[in-house]
């Protein structure tokens, strides 16, 4: 500040103690005198807290009511903002501050407080306090600044539609984007299940269902958004193959059947068959052929197609319908054991299941029998001999065959009317013999005899007995069998071979002269098989025997000329009597001693020889004995004699 002093005409020192008259000092004389200067104020005369008004300095006013005109602004990276110039009341600020600092690219002019610039980085909305200050005070204002990224301007997919196959990988590359980089993608409506949108906007995945849909895809960031539309068409995987497990099927008439396919590739949504399946069967929605065929048919080709949205596949199968198989084939009877000349009539078969359409037999039936190939009937009459033979009969239809065996044997008529000259034959040892057989019945194939014939005899192939018996045999029963394919017949013959010299030798074994008491009667050997045994030295002499033996019928007999000789007359005579009992009765025989004959005393000797002795035996009860010791001097009546003969 400069002061211009206007001085009166004079100046001087004032002395408080001396009152003087001031000397008039002129301004020219002393310009420093009051009133001598005119005061002129400049800006430099103002203090730091004053403001020069152009005429004077006044007290500085602090800034008030600072205002940038906006409470918040939104900027875009790279876009120059409109400068914000502050307004305020009071004197101009001498300094400007902001806290926190402004976004990158935005600045606060430290002199004017103007906010301007071009943001270079995205910034979340933040409130900034701007302070304007001068020497006497300050004022502040707040401003929220948000810096947004550059908004996407457009997105464009490489195709307007994407074609996918269900459950198979499906992709679409990322769209071309102009403008800012999207940070968020929104799909409306959502993609089909299985498809997803990648961070770059690419589409990947495997759709799980078929469909045709339009979708709006929006790419956005904080700065804005852009969208494109896309059509997604999802089709089935096309069916690749149809497999029914076989190309040919043989079905049975009336039998429930199901032929079900297996497909590969995509699931079929529809099926078709051409021509229609057999009557009684149905073609179902899943491609199965089910039901019971009701008409027989030869092989027929069927074209079957499986279709879905992805495509179709066709296969061909053959179906043939056969009859119900023949089962349970039987003949009753099925075994024919026949004799020549037998007729079996007509034997018709029985069966279950389907009806036979043809009949066969292998090998052919025996001569005389007929097989009806139209109905399987067997008939006829046995003509020729045949051993057991089997014949297989088949009953056939388109469904199958059943078979069984029938058996035939044809034999001769059984042997009949076979005879020999007698049923008992007494033969002489060492004499040739021929016993012919007579057969007026069927031919005989073989002959047998049991037990074997006596030594020296043979049964010839024609049933004749021939030979020379070479040793004596007791009576024995021989059964001779005549055999042919029709059966056997047995005839019993009784045969004995006698050797009288040997018999006589057995009876006289160890004997010489004996001494018998009493006067004997002659015992004459009468008959072919009788022979003398003992003679007296006196009386009858050597020509008339008094002891004779004989084969009688199938038995033996020995007679003494005196009844007292039966049980012996001394040791030698008793020995002869025991030999006679053994010759007639056999060893260890059941010997009967006649009632009243007086032979009971012979019991001990007989038992000592091993015989069983039966006492008081009468002719009317001869059961249980092998022979009888009796005396016939007084004779028996006719009934007794008949019993003895029998």
Helices and strands as residue ranges (DSSP letters): G 43-45, E 50-52, E 57-59, E 64-67, E 72-76, E 87-89, E 95-99, E 106-108, E 115-117, E 123-134, E 137-148, E 152-156, E 161-165, E 176-179, E 184-188, E 195-197, E 203-205, E 211-221, E 224-235, E 239-243, E 248-252, E 256-259, E 262-265, E 270-274, E 281-283, E 289-292, E 297-308, E 311-322, E 326-330, E 335-339, E 343-347, E 350-353, E 358-362, E 369-371, E 378-381, E 386-397, E 400-411, E 418-420, E 424-428, E 432-435, E 437-439, E 446-450, E 457-459, E 465-468, E 473-484, E 487-498, H 500-507, E 530-535, E 545-552, E 555-560, G 563-565, H 571-585, E 590-594, G 600-602, H 603-608, E 612-617, E 627-629, H 638-645
